[in-house]
Amino acid sequence: MKQAGASCADLAEWLRVMHRCKVNRSSIDRYLKKLPEMTELQTIATEPQPNLFEKNR
């Protein structure tokens, strides 16, 4: 859900409604930062690769 654009507050609300599990938004944020899938996405987003045109200059 986070990769699809949901916020941590959205995830906390979904857990509360669908699974009766009360979790703080900051706890979800800390957990997601530890996941390797999320760190890979952040690395890709913060370090754009040069396009083919720029490489050939």
Secondary structure by P-SEA (a helix, b strand, c coil): cccccccaaaaaaaaaacccccccaaaaaaaaaacaaaaaaaaaaaccccccccccc
